[in-house]
Amino acid sequence: MRARARTFAEPLLTGESSHAGESLLAHADAVADILASIGGSESVQGAAYLAYAAGQLSRPEEVIGSAFGASFAHLAVAAAKLERVQQASRIGRERELSDTEQARERTESVRRMLLAFSRDLRVVLLRLASRLQTLRYCAATGQALPAGLLQEADEVLAPLANRLGIWQIKWQLEDLVFRANEPDAYRRIARLLDEKRGEREAALERRRTEIEIALRGRGIEARVTGRPKHISSIARKMRGKNLSFDHVFDVRALRVTVPAVADCYAVLDWVHQAYQPVPGEFDDYIAKPKVNGYQSIHTVVRDGQNLAWEVQIRTQAMHEYAEQGAAAHWAYKEAGTKGYAGVSAASQYDTKIALVRQLLAWERDLSSTASTHGLFDDHIYVLTPEAAVVELPAGATAVDFAYAVHTELGHRCRGATVDGAMVPLNTPLQNGQTVSVTVVKEGGPSRDWLNADLGYLASPRAKAKVRAWFNAQQLRNTIAHGRELVEKLLQRKGRTALALDQLADDLGFANPDALFETVGKDELSLHSIEHALEPPAAREPAAEPAELLQRKPPDTMRPHSGVLVVGIDSLLTQPARCCRPAPPDEIGGYVTRGRGVTVHRSNCPTFKELRAREPERIVAVDWGNAGADQMPAYPVDVLVQGADRAGLLRDVLDVFAREKMNISGVQTQTLKGSSRTTLTVGVRDTQRLMQILAQVGKVPGVARATRR
């Protein structure tokens, strides 16, 4: 796989350079070698070439997918995208920003990276290995490393490698960052290590042989080796404990590898008998593993010359985990049911769960330094049974989780299991928990979920979905009620053969459901439908063709509605629901099929469309000459927006009551502390209405009061 991927990528990478100036093909070769050194399989080594090739292709998923499959195509594109995110984050950090702004940028970077990792953990190793090689190249060529790149390696990538137990990469990143940030201190410690190398190696060989022979004599098959010296670790211990170089235990360190856990404690017993233990320098990470799964026994003893030696004792499996990390085993060696150093993997799935939890814990590690800014207080991450990461607001429950996964899953959610234990649906979730929900085949949400006091929902998105379900349910019930009323009317009239589509069209509705909804809301009377069902000869008055409407003098036109239609006496008229006209609005008329003339405001968009489409049906209309007291009241919609405070609606209605204005309908919506109320008001004169709305606007809490 590696050879085939290199052959594919070579013509694309040849002649191309990385941001640091390194040959891109040489960089990919080095990244593949790093992955091989920590146990990466041939397939992941090959992915290193594909990730860089993706940046040179216009359609990488299509091209790489056809040659290597969709999985490698997605991996290559994700790795390239993550590199761009990291680069953008570094540029932001290199600006002149305040501490809070820097922390916020790091937060967003971590979140984006976490989302990428949760989809394919192979991206983790590709990015870690790539950054390690960039640091190596810059160190070897004497280049000054950008501050943003060093900060990213120190604050993000090295802690991530530590969380996943990939010590080979962790220590190298830390040493290279230390070398770049403090070159003098690095050279001083390196020189001290080099000056006493011969003496130290001779002493180490004597001690190694002595321990190995003694343990073999006690029936313990042990392999004793020297532990590598990490300059950054030595510097930290010298500074943290105020020690001289000769008193740092890392300088003289041995590692004992044995077959079984019982052997670890047998070795510890012998070491403490043969040498003098140093008080306070003992850690049992087998009995209590580190949060990243690392296991080993650490102890410090003094030999006969009073020299301190650090001794690490572990099994071979623990050593493999410590050197390569669980991520390499899970994603690249296909460890299957084999467990590694505290990750007791009953299946490959269990190992993945453990690894994703380490990523979540790693994010919390980073967040602790920014906790004073409150940047991580607003969200949590939980896992699906398939180990996918789901981001939720803090305080979210299993119901929020279900809606985040899929709307239908949320609607039908009836029970929840968190980390294998059943919990009530309103139990707040915590970071890193694995959540599964129990659903029914059919059903919907409970109204209790919208009760804030019961604590079922914390996510605004989930609340909106629950409200939408109940609104849709109410609409279905309204339509069903309207259909029932209309069908009963048709039965009484003996018109059951009439097509409902035709009836809706005759009444000016787009479809039967729109008609049924209006009837169900009692916004259209059955009498109006009954009138439309009558034959033209039985109607009073009969509608004449539009071209004849101009022939009669206008002085005889005063129907009971208060609207004069030019050329017709007592013609049935009705105000349009779309614009709700009222005196003294400029109006126009539209001759309907069977319902007389519908009166619109002249600037009504619907009326403009009708005039353009059917100009022959447009007639001139005007308000009658009767006084305001003799005019009928026309329904007009009024919109009042303001704060969601107790008593606001009562105070608004009091204004209309004082002015003797009849309210025939009220609809109120509240959202995030604001309210939106629509009132249907009986109006004889819109100019007086505007004066009343000015009074409404002065009510405390009202931001705006207008006619719709």
C-alpha positions as CSV (number, residue, x, y, z in Angstrom):
1,M,0.0,0.0,0.0
2,R,2.8,2.5,0.9
3,A,4.7,1.8,-2.3
4,R,1.5,2.2,-4.4
5,A,0.5,5.4,-2.7
6,R,4.0,6.8,-3.2
7,T,3.9,6.0,-6.9
8,F,0.5,7.7,-7.2
9,A,1.7,10.8,-5.3
10,E,5.2,11.2,-6.7
11,P,4.3,13.1,-9.9
12,L,2.0,15.4,-7.9
13,L,4.5,16.2,-5.2
14,T,7.7,16.4,-7.1
15,G,8.9,20.0,-7.3
16,E,6.4,21.1,-4.6
17,S,7.5,22.5,-1.2
18,S,5.9,22.7,2.2
19,H,5.4,26.0,4.0
20,A,8.8,25.5,5.7
21,G,10.5,25.1,2.3
22,E,11.0,21.3,2.6
23,S,10.5,19.1,-0.5
24,L,6.9,17.9,-0.2
25,L,7.8,14.4,-1.4
26,A,10.6,14.2,1.1
27,H,8.3,15.4,3.8
28,A,5.8,12.7,3.0
29,D,8.5,10.1,3.1
30,A,9.6,11.3,6.5
31,V,6.0,11.3,7.8
32,A,5.5,7.7,6.6
33,D,8.7,6.7,8.4
34,I,7.6,8.3,11.6
35,L,4.2,6.4,11.4
36,A,6.1,3.2,10.8
37,S,8.3,3.8,13.9
38,I,5.2,3.9,16.2
39,G,3.7,0.8,14.7
40,G,1.6,2.3,11.9
41,S,0.5,-0.2,9.2
42,E,1.4,0.0,5.6
43,S,-2.1,1.5,4.9
44,V,-1.6,4.4,7.2
45,Q,1.9,5.0,5.9
46,G,0.5,5.2,2.4
47,A,-2.2,7.6,3.6
48,A,0.6,10.1,4.4
49,Y,1.3,10.4,0.6
50,L,-2.4,10.7,-0.3
51,A,-3.0,13.5,2.3
52,Y,-0.4,15.7,0.5
53,A,-1.5,14.6,-2.9
54,A,-5.0,15.8,-2.1
55,G,-3.8,19.4,-1.9
56,Q,-2.6,19.2,-5.5
57,L,-5.8,17.9,-7.0
58,S,-8.9,19.8,-8.0
59,R,-11.3,16.9,-7.2
60,P,-9.3,14.9,-4.6
61,E,-12.2,12.7,-3.3
62,E,-13.1,11.6,-6.8
63,V,-9.6,10.9,-8.0
64,I,-8.2,9.3,-4.8
65,G,-11.5,7.5,-4.2
66,S,-11.4,5.8,-7.6
67,A,-7.8,4.6,-7.1
68,F,-7.8,3.7,-3.3
69,G,-11.4,3.7,-2.2
70,A,-13.7,6.2,-0.4
71,S,-12.1,5.7,3.1
72,F,-8.7,6.8,2.0
73,A,-10.2,9.7,0.0
74,H,-12.1,11.0,3.0
75,L,-9.0,10.6,5.2
76,A,-6.8,12.5,2.7
77,V,-9.3,15.4,2.3
78,A,-9.8,15.6,6.1
79,A,-6.1,15.7,6.8
80,A,-5.6,18.5,4.2
81,K,-8.5,20.5,5.6
82,L,-7.3,20.1,9.2
83,E,-3.9,21.4,8.1
84,R,-5.5,24.5,6.7
85,V,-7.5,25.0,9.9
86,Q,-4.2,24.8,11.9
87,Q,-2.5,27.3,9.7
88,A,-5.3,29.8,10.0
89,S,-5.3,29.4,13.7
90,R,-1.6,30.0,13.9
91,I,-1.9,33.2,11.8
92,G,-4.6,34.4,14.2
93,R,-2.4,33.7,17.2
94,E,0.5,35.6,15.7
95,R,-1.5,38.9,15.6
96,E,-1.5,41.4,18.5
97,L,-4.4,39.8,20.5
98,S,-5.4,40.0,24.1
99,D,-5.1,36.9,26.3
100,T,-8.9,36.4,26.2
101,E,-8.9,36.6,22.4
102,Q,-6.0,34.1,22.2
103,A,-7.8,31.7,24.4
104,R,-10.9,32.0,22.3
105,E,-9.0,31.3,19.1
106,R,-7.4,28.2,20.7
107,T,-10.8,27.1,21.9
108,E,-12.3,27.2,18.4
109,S,-9.2,25.5,16.9
110,V,-9.5,22.6,19.4
111,R,-13.2,22.2,18.7
112,R,-12.7,22.0,15.0
113,M,-9.8,19.5,15.4
114,L,-11.9,17.4,17.8
115,L,-14.7,17.2,15.3
116,A,-12.3,16.0,12.6
117,F,-10.7,13.4,15.0
118,S,-14.1,12.0,16.0
119,R,-14.8,11.0,12.4
120,D,-11.4,9.3,11.7
121,L,-8.7,8.9,14.4
122,R,-6.2,8.3,11.6
123,V,-6.1,12.0,11.1
124,V,-4.5,12.3,14.6
125,L,-1.4,10.5,13.7
126,L,-1.0,12.1,10.3
127,R,-1.1,15.6,11.8
128,L,1.2,14.7,14.7
129,A,3.7,13.0,12.5
130,S,3.6,15.9,10.0
131,R,4.2,18.5,12.6
132,L,7.0,16.5,14.1
133,Q,8.8,16.3,10.7
134,T,8.4,20.0,10.2
135,L,10.1,20.8,13.5
136,R,12.8,18.3,12.7
137,Y,13.5,19.9,9.3
138,C,13.6,23.4,10.7
139,A,16.0,22.3,13.4
140,A,18.2,20.5,11.0
141,T,18.3,23.5,8.6
142,G,18.7,26.1,11.3
143,Q,15.5,27.9,10.4
144,A,13.8,30.1,12.9
145,L,10.4,28.6,13.7
146,P,7.3,30.8,13.7
147,A,6.0,31.5,17.2
148,G,2.5,30.3,16.2
149,L,3.8,26.9,15.1
150,L,5.8,26.4,18.3
151,Q,2.9,27.4,20.4
152,E,0.6,25.0,18.6
153,A,3.1,22.2,19.0
154,D,3.6,23.0,22.7
155,E,0.0,23.7,23.8
156,V,-2.0,21.5,21.5
157,L,-0.1,18.7,19.7
158,A,2.3,17.5,22.5
159,P,-0.6,17.4,25.1
160,L,-2.6,15.5,22.5
161,A,0.2,12.9,21.9
162,N,0.5,12.6,25.7
163,R,-3.3,11.9,26.1
164,L,-3.1,9.2,23.5
165,G,0.1,7.7,25.0
166,I,2.2,8.3,21.9
167,W,5.4,9.1,23.9
168,Q,7.8,8.8,21.0
169,I,6.1,11.8,19.3
170,K,5.4,13.6,22.6
171,W,9.0,13.7,23.8
172,Q,10.4,14.7,20.4
173,L,7.9,17.5,20.0
174,E,8.7,18.8,23.5
175,D,12.5,18.6,22.9
176,L,12.3,20.4,19.6
177,V,10.1,23.2,21.0
178,F,12.5,23.6,24.0
179,R,15.5,23.7,21.6
180,A,13.8,26.4,19.5
181,N,12.6,28.5,22.4
182,E,15.6,28.2,24.7
183,P,18.6,27.2,22.5
184,D,21.3,28.1,25.1
185,A,19.7,26.0,27.9
186,Y,19.2,23.2,25.4
187,R,22.8,23.2,24.3
188,R,24.0,23.4,28.0
189,I,22.1,20.3,29.0
190,A,23.1,18.5,25.8
191,R,26.7,19.3,26.5
192,L,26.4,18.0,30.1
193,L,24.9,14.8,28.8
194,D,27.6,14.4,26.2
195,E,30.5,15.1,28.6
196,K,29.7,12.3,31.0
197,R,28.3,9.9,28.4
198,G,31.1,7.3,28.6
199,E,31.1,7.2,32.4
200,R,27.3,7.1,32.6
201,E,27.0,4.4,29.9
202,A,29.6,2.2,31.7
203,A,27.8,2.5,35.0
204,L,24.4,1.8,33.3
205,E,25.8,-1.3,31.7
206,R,27.1,-2.6,35.0
207,R,23.8,-1.9,36.8
208,R,21.8,-3.4,33.9
209,T,23.7,-6.6,33.9
210,E,23.6,-6.9,37.7
211,I,19.8,-6.5,37.8
212,E,19.1,-8.8,34.8
213,I,21.3,-11.6,36.3
214,A,19.8,-11.3,39.8
215,L,16.2,-11.4,38.5
216,R,16.9,-14.4,36.3
217,G,18.3,-16.1,39.4
218,R,14.9,-15.5,41.0
219,G,13.1,-17.1,38.0
220,I,11.9,-13.8,36.5
221,E,12.5,-13.4,32.7
222,A,13.3,-9.7,32.6
223,R,14.8,-7.4,30.0
224,V,16.6,-4.5,31.4
225,T,17.5,-1.5,29.2
226,G,18.5,2.1,29.6
227,R,15.8,4.7,29.2
228,P,16.3,7.5,26.6
229,K,17.2,10.9,28.0
230,H,14.8,13.7,27.1
231,I,16.4,17.2,27.4
232,S,13.1,19.0,27.9
233,S,12.2,16.7,30.8
234,I,15.5,17.1,32.4
235,A,15.2,20.9,32.2
236,R,11.7,20.9,33.7
237,K,12.9,18.7,36.7
238,M,16.0,20.9,37.3
239,R,13.8,24.0,37.4
240,G,10.8,22.5,39.1
241,K,12.8,20.9,42.0
242,N,15.7,23.3,41.9
243,L,18.1,20.5,41.3
244,S,21.6,20.4,39.7
245,F,22.2,18.2,36.7
246,D,23.9,15.5,38.7
247,H,20.8,15.1,41.0
248,V,18.2,14.7,38.2
249,F,17.0,11.1,38.2
250,D,16.3,11.1,34.5
251,V,20.1,11.1,33.8
252,R,20.4,7.6,35.2
253,A,17.3,5.6,34.4
254,L,16.6,1.9,33.8
255,R,13.6,0.2,32.4
256,V,12.7,-3.4,33.3
257,T,10.2,-5.3,31.0
258,V,8.6,-8.5,32.2
259,P,6.0,-10.9,30.9
260,A,3.2,-10.5,33.5
261,V,1.8,-8.0,36.1
262,A,2.8,-10.3,39.0
263,D,6.4,-10.2,37.8
264,C,6.3,-6.3,38.0
265,Y,5.7,-6.5,41.7
266,A,8.2,-9.3,42.2
267,V,10.8,-7.1,40.5
268,L,9.8,-4.1,42.7
269,D,10.2,-6.2,45.8
270,W,13.8,-7.3,44.8
271,V,14.8,-3.7,43.7
272,H,13.7,-2.3,47.1
273,Q,15.6,-5.0,48.9
274,A,18.8,-4.7,46.8
275,Y,18.9,-0.8,46.8
276,Q,17.8,1.9,49.1
277,P,14.5,3.5,48.1
278,V,14.3,7.3,47.9
279,P,11.3,8.5,50.1
280,G,8.5,10.2,48.1
281,E,9.8,8.9,44.7
282,F,7.5,6.0,44.1
283,D,4.4,5.8,41.8
284,D,2.3,2.8,41.0
285,Y,0.6,3.5,37.7
286,I,-0.4,-0.1,37.3
287,A,-2.7,-0.1,40.3
288,K,-3.8,3.4,39.3
289,P,-3.2,4.2,35.7
290,K,-2.7,7.7,34.3
291,V,-5.8,9.3,32.7
292,N,-4.4,8.4,29.3
293,G,-4.1,4.7,30.1
294,Y,-0.4,4.7,30.8
295,Q,0.7,1.9,33.2
296,S,4.1,1.3,34.8
297,I,5.8,1.3,38.2
298,H,8.2,4.1,38.8
299,T,10.6,4.1,41.7
300,V,13.9,5.8,42.6
301,V,16.7,4.0,44.5
302,R,20.3,4.7,45.6
303,D,23.2,2.3,44.9
304,G,26.2,1.6,47.0
305,Q,27.9,4.8,45.7
306,N,24.9,6.9,46.8
307,L,24.0,7.5,43.1
308,A,20.2,7.8,42.4
309,W,18.7,5.6,39.7
310,E,15.1,5.8,38.4
311,V,13.7,2.3,37.6
312,Q,10.6,1.8,35.6
313,I,8.9,-1.7,35.7
314,R,6.2,-2.7,33.2
315,T,5.0,-5.6,31.1
316,Q,5.7,-5.9,27.4
317,A,2.1,-4.9,26.6
318,M,2.4,-1.8,28.8
319,H,5.7,-1.0,27.1
320,E,4.1,-1.2,23.6
321,Y,1.3,1.0,24.7
322,A,3.7,3.6,26.2
323,E,5.8,3.7,23.1
324,Q,3.2,3.7,20.4
325,G,-0.1,4.7,22.1
326,A,-3.5,3.1,21.9
327,A,-4.4,5.0,18.7
328,A,-1.8,3.2,16.7
329,H,-3.1,-0.2,17.8
330,W,-6.7,0.6,17.3
331,A,-6.6,2.2,13.9
332,Y,-3.5,0.6,12.3
333,K,-2.6,-2.7,13.8
334,E,-6.3,-3.8,14.1
335,A,-5.7,-5.1,17.6
336,G,-9.2,-6.4,17.8
337,T,-10.0,-7.9,21.2
338,K,-6.5,-7.5,22.6
339,G,-6.3,-5.0,25.4
340,Y,-3.4,-2.5,25.9
341,A,-2.3,-1.0,29.2
342,G,-5.5,-0.2,30.9
343,V,-7.7,-0.2,27.8
344,S,-9.5,-3.5,28.3
345,A,-10.9,-3.9,24.9
346,A,-13.6,-6.5,24.7
347,S,-14.0,-5.3,21.1
348,Q,-12.5,-2.9,18.6
349,Y,-15.5,-0.7,19.4
350,D,-14.6,-0.6,23.1
351,T,-11.1,0.6,22.3
352,K,-12.4,3.3,20.1
353,I,-14.7,4.5,22.9
354,A,-11.7,4.7,25.2
355,L,-9.7,6.7,22.7
356,V,-12.4,9.2,21.9
357,R,-12.9,9.7,25.7
358,Q,-9.2,10.5,25.9
359,L,-9.7,13.2,23.2
360,L,-12.5,14.6,25.3
361,A,-10.4,14.6,28.4
362,W,-7.6,16.2,26.5
363,E,-9.9,19.1,25.5
364,R,-10.8,19.5,29.2
365,D,-7.1,19.6,30.0
366,L,-6.7,22.5,27.6
367,S,-9.8,24.2,28.9
368,S,-8.6,24.3,32.5
369,T,-6.1,27.1,31.6
370,A,-9.0,29.2,30.1
371,S,-11.6,28.4,32.7
372,T,-11.5,31.9,34.2
373,H,-12.8,33.2,30.8
374,G,-15.7,30.8,30.9
375,L,-14.9,29.7,27.3
376,F,-15.7,26.0,27.9
377,D,-18.7,26.4,30.3
378,D,-21.3,26.3,27.5
379,H,-21.0,22.9,26.0
380,I,-20.3,19.2,26.6
381,Y,-19.3,16.3,24.3
382,V,-21.0,12.9,24.6
383,L,-20.7,9.7,22.6
384,T,-23.2,7.7,20.5
385,P,-23.0,3.9,20.9
386,E,-21.0,3.9,17.7
387,A,-18.4,6.3,19.3
388,A,-19.4,9.4,17.3
389,V,-19.0,12.6,19.2
390,V,-22.1,14.8,19.7
391,E,-21.8,18.4,20.9
392,L,-24.5,19.6,23.2
393,P,-25.1,22.7,25.4
394,A,-24.1,22.3,29.1
395,G,-27.0,20.8,31.1
396,A,-28.3,18.8,28.1
397,T,-30.2,15.6,28.6
398,A,-30.8,12.4,26.7
399,V,-33.7,14.0,25.0
400,D,-31.4,16.8,23.7
401,F,-29.0,14.1,22.6
402,A,-31.8,12.2,20.7
403,Y,-32.8,15.4,18.8
404,A,-29.2,16.2,18.0
405,V,-28.8,12.8,16.4
406,H,-32.1,12.9,14.4
407,T,-35.4,14.7,14.8
408,E,-37.5,11.5,14.5
409,L,-35.3,9.9,17.2
410,G,-36.1,12.7,19.5
411,H,-39.8,12.6,18.8
412,R,-40.0,8.9,19.6
413,C,-37.5,8.9,22.5
414,R,-39.0,7.1,25.6
415,G,-36.0,6.0,27.7
416,A,-32.2,6.5,28.0
417,T,-29.1,4.5,29.0
418,V,-26.0,6.4,30.1
419,D,-22.7,4.4,30.3
420,G,-24.8,1.2,30.5
421,A,-27.2,2.3,33.3
422,M,-30.8,3.4,32.8
423,V,-31.5,7.0,33.8
424,P,-34.5,9.4,33.8
425,L,-34.8,11.4,30.6
426,N,-34.2,14.7,32.4
427,T,-30.8,13.6,33.8
428,P,-28.1,16.1,32.9
429,L,-25.3,14.5,30.8
430,Q,-21.6,14.9,31.5
431,N,-18.6,15.1,29.2
432,G,-17.5,11.8,27.7
433,Q,-20.5,9.7,28.6
434,T,-21.9,7.2,26.1
435,V,-25.6,7.7,25.6
436,S,-28.2,5.5,23.9
437,V,-32.0,6.0,23.8
438,T,-35.0,3.7,23.6
439,V,-37.6,4.7,21.1
440,V,-41.1,3.6,20.2
441,K,-42.2,2.8,16.6
442,E,-44.7,5.6,16.6
443,G,-45.5,8.6,18.7
444,G,-44.4,12.1,19.5
445,P,-42.9,14.3,22.2
446,S,-44.5,15.0,25.6
447,R,-45.7,18.5,26.4
448,D,-43.8,18.1,29.7
449,W,-40.6,18.4,27.7
450,L,-41.4,22.1,27.1
451,N,-41.8,22.7,30.9
452,A,-38.6,24.4,31.9
453,D,-39.1,23.5,35.6
454,L,-39.0,19.8,34.7
455,G,-35.6,20.1,33.0
456,Y,-36.1,17.8,30.0
457,L,-34.5,20.1,27.4
458,A,-31.6,22.5,27.4
459,S,-31.0,22.9,23.7
460,P,-32.9,25.7,21.9
461,R,-32.7,23.6,18.8
462,A,-34.4,20.6,20.4
463,K,-37.1,22.9,22.0
464,A,-37.9,24.4,18.6
465,K,-38.3,20.9,17.1
466,V,-40.7,19.9,19.9
467,R,-42.7,23.1,19.4
468,A,-42.8,22.5,15.6
469,W,-44.2,19.0,16.2
470,F,-47.0,20.3,18.3
471,N,-47.7,23.1,15.9
472,A,-47.9,20.6,13.0
473,Q,-50.1,18.4,15.1
474,Q,-52.5,21.3,15.9
475,L,-52.6,22.2,12.2
476,R,-53.5,18.6,11.3
477,N,-56.3,18.7,13.8
478,T,-57.5,22.0,12.5
479,I,-57.6,20.8,9.0
480,A,-59.4,17.6,10.0
481,H,-62.0,19.6,11.8
482,G,-62.5,21.9,8.9
483,R,-62.7,19.0,6.4
484,E,-65.4,17.4,8.6
485,L,-67.5,20.7,8.6
486,V,-67.2,21.2,4.9
487,E,-68.0,17.5,4.1
488,K,-71.1,17.7,6.3
489,L,-72.2,20.9,4.5
490,L,-71.8,19.2,1.1
491,Q,-73.9,16.2,2.3
492,R,-76.7,18.5,3.5
493,K,-76.6,20.3,0.1
494,G,-76.5,17.1,-1.9
495,R,-73.2,18.2,-3.5
496,T,-70.9,15.3,-2.4
497,A,-69.9,14.7,-6.0
498,L,-68.3,18.2,-6.1
499,A,-64.5,18.0,-6.4
500,L,-62.9,19.6,-3.4
501,D,-60.1,21.0,-5.5
502,Q,-62.7,22.8,-7.6
503,L,-64.5,24.1,-4.5
504,A,-61.2,25.4,-3.0
505,D,-60.3,27.1,-6.3
506,D,-63.8,28.7,-6.6
507,L,-63.3,30.1,-3.1
508,G,-59.9,31.5,-3.9
509,F,-57.8,28.9,-2.0
510,A,-54.6,27.2,-3.3
511,N,-55.7,23.7,-2.3
512,P,-58.4,22.0,-0.2
513,D,-56.2,21.8,2.9
514,A,-55.9,25.6,2.9
515,L,-59.7,25.9,2.7
516,F,-60.2,23.3,5.6
517,E,-57.6,25.2,7.7
518,T,-59.5,28.5,7.3
519,V,-62.8,26.8,8.1
520,G,-61.3,25.0,11.1
521,K,-60.0,28.3,12.5
522,D,-63.5,29.8,12.0
523,E,-62.0,32.4,9.7
524,L,-64.4,31.5,6.9
525,S,-68.1,30.8,7.7
526,L,-70.0,27.9,6.3
527,H,-72.6,30.4,5.1
528,S,-70.0,31.8,2.7
529,I,-69.3,28.4,1.3
530,E,-73.1,27.7,1.1
531,H,-73.6,30.9,-0.9
532,A,-70.8,29.9,-3.3
533,L,-72.5,26.6,-3.9
534,E,-75.8,28.2,-5.0
535,P,-76.5,28.5,-8.7
536,P,-75.8,32.0,-10.2
537,A,-79.6,32.6,-10.7
538,A,-80.3,32.1,-7.0
539,R,-77.7,34.6,-5.8
540,E,-78.4,38.1,-4.8
541,P,-77.2,40.1,-6.6
542,A,-76.0,38.2,-9.7
543,A,-72.5,38.9,-10.7
544,E,-72.3,40.6,-14.1
545,P,-69.4,40.3,-16.6
546,A,-66.6,42.7,-15.8
547,E,-67.0,44.6,-19.0
548,L,-70.6,45.6,-18.1
549,L,-69.7,46.9,-14.7
550,Q,-68.9,50.4,-16.0
551,R,-72.3,51.0,-17.6
552,K,-74.4,52.0,-14.6
553,P,-74.1,55.3,-12.9
554,P,-72.3,55.2,-9.6
555,D,-74.8,57.2,-7.6
556,T,-77.1,54.2,-7.0
557,M,-74.3,52.0,-5.6
558,R,-74.5,51.7,-1.8
559,P,-74.6,48.1,-0.7
560,H,-74.8,47.2,3.0
561,S,-71.1,46.6,3.2
562,G,-70.3,50.3,2.8
563,V,-68.3,49.7,-0.4
564,L,-69.4,51.2,-3.7
565,V,-68.8,49.2,-6.8
566,V,-68.9,51.2,-10.0
567,G,-71.7,50.1,-12.3
568,I,-73.5,47.6,-10.0
569,D,-76.2,48.0,-7.4
570,S,-76.0,46.0,-4.1
571,L,-73.3,43.7,-5.4
572,L,-71.9,41.2,-2.8
573,T,-68.5,42.5,-1.6
574,Q,-66.1,41.2,1.0
575,P,-62.7,42.5,2.3
576,A,-59.7,40.5,1.2
577,R,-58.0,38.5,4.0
578,C,-54.6,39.1,2.6
579,C,-54.5,42.9,3.2
580,R,-57.6,43.7,5.4
581,P,-58.7,47.0,3.8
582,A,-60.6,49.6,5.9
583,P,-61.6,53.3,5.3
584,P,-60.0,55.5,4.0
585,D,-57.5,53.1,2.3
586,E,-57.2,53.3,-1.4
587,I,-58.9,50.2,-2.7
588,G,-59.6,48.2,-5.8
589,G,-62.0,45.3,-6.6
590,Y,-61.6,41.9,-8.1
591,V,-64.6,40.0,-9.5
592,T,-64.4,36.4,-8.2
593,R,-66.1,33.3,-9.6
594,G,-69.3,33.1,-7.6
595,R,-68.4,35.2,-4.6
596,G,-69.0,38.7,-5.9
597,V,-66.2,41.3,-5.5
598,T,-63.2,40.9,-3.2
599,V,-61.9,44.3,-2.1
600,H,-58.1,44.8,-1.7
601,R,-55.9,47.6,-0.8
602,S,-54.5,49.2,-3.9
603,N,-50.9,48.4,-2.8
604,C,-51.7,44.8,-1.9
605,P,-49.1,42.5,-3.6
606,T,-51.9,39.9,-4.3
607,F,-54.1,42.6,-5.9
608,K,-51.2,43.7,-8.1
609,E,-50.6,40.2,-9.2
610,L,-54.4,39.7,-10.0
611,R,-54.4,43.0,-11.9
612,A,-51.5,41.9,-14.0
613,R,-52.9,38.4,-14.6
614,E,-56.6,39.1,-15.2
615,P,-57.1,42.8,-15.9
616,E,-60.6,42.2,-17.2
617,R,-61.8,41.2,-13.7
618,I,-60.5,44.4,-12.0
619,V,-63.3,46.9,-11.1
620,A,-63.3,50.3,-9.6
621,V,-64.5,50.5,-6.0
622,D,-64.8,53.2,-3.4
623,W,-65.9,53.6,0.2
624,G,-69.5,54.8,0.6
625,N,-70.4,58.4,1.6
626,A,-72.0,57.4,4.9
627,G,-70.6,58.9,8.1
628,A,-68.1,57.0,10.1
629,D,-70.7,55.9,12.7
630,Q,-72.8,54.3,9.9
631,M,-70.0,52.5,8.2
632,P,-69.5,48.8,9.1
633,A,-66.4,47.8,11.1
634,Y,-63.8,46.1,9.0
635,P,-61.3,43.5,10.5
636,V,-57.7,44.9,10.5
637,D,-54.6,43.1,11.8
638,V,-52.4,45.0,14.2
639,L,-48.8,43.9,15.2
640,V,-47.5,44.7,18.7
641,Q,-43.9,43.9,19.5
642,G,-42.3,44.3,22.9
643,A,-40.8,42.7,26.0
644,D,-42.2,39.4,27.4
645,R,-43.4,40.9,30.7
646,A,-46.3,39.9,32.8
647,G,-49.4,42.1,32.1
648,L,-48.2,43.5,28.8
649,L,-51.1,42.0,26.8
650,R,-53.6,43.2,29.5
651,D,-52.3,46.8,29.2
652,V,-52.5,46.8,25.4
653,L,-56.1,45.5,25.4
654,D,-57.0,48.2,28.0
655,V,-56.1,50.8,25.4
656,F,-58.4,49.4,22.8
657,A,-61.1,48.9,25.3
658,R,-61.0,52.6,26.4
659,E,-61.3,53.6,22.7
660,K,-64.3,51.2,22.3
661,M,-62.4,49.1,19.6
662,N,-63.7,45.6,19.3
663,I,-61.0,42.8,19.4
664,S,-62.0,39.7,17.5
665,G,-58.8,37.7,17.6
666,V,-55.5,37.6,19.5
667,Q,-52.3,35.6,18.7
668,T,-49.2,35.8,20.9
669,Q,-45.7,34.4,20.4
670,T,-42.8,34.7,22.8
671,L,-39.1,34.0,22.1
672,K,-36.0,34.9,24.2
673,G,-37.6,37.5,26.3
674,S,-39.6,39.3,23.6
675,S,-43.2,39.0,22.5
676,R,-45.0,39.3,19.2
677,T,-48.8,39.8,19.4
678,T,-51.2,40.0,16.4
679,L,-54.6,41.5,17.2
680,T,-57.6,41.5,14.8
681,V,-59.5,44.8,15.4
682,G,-62.8,46.0,14.0
683,V,-62.1,49.4,12.3
684,R,-64.3,52.0,10.7
685,D,-61.5,54.5,10.1
686,T,-57.8,53.6,9.8
687,Q,-56.8,57.2,10.7
688,R,-58.3,56.8,14.1
689,L,-56.6,53.4,14.4
690,M,-53.2,55.0,13.8
691,Q,-53.9,57.4,16.7
692,I,-54.8,54.4,19.0
693,L,-51.6,52.6,17.9
694,A,-49.6,55.7,18.9
695,Q,-51.1,55.3,22.4
696,V,-50.3,51.6,22.4
697,G,-46.7,52.5,21.6
698,K,-46.5,54.4,24.8
699,V,-47.4,51.4,27.0
700,P,-44.3,50.3,29.1
701,G,-42.6,47.4,27.4
702,V,-44.1,48.0,23.9
703,A,-41.3,48.6,21.3
704,R,-43.5,48.8,18.2
705,A,-47.2,48.9,17.3
706,T,-48.1,49.0,13.6
707,R,-50.8,47.9,11.2
708,R,-49.9,44.8,9.2
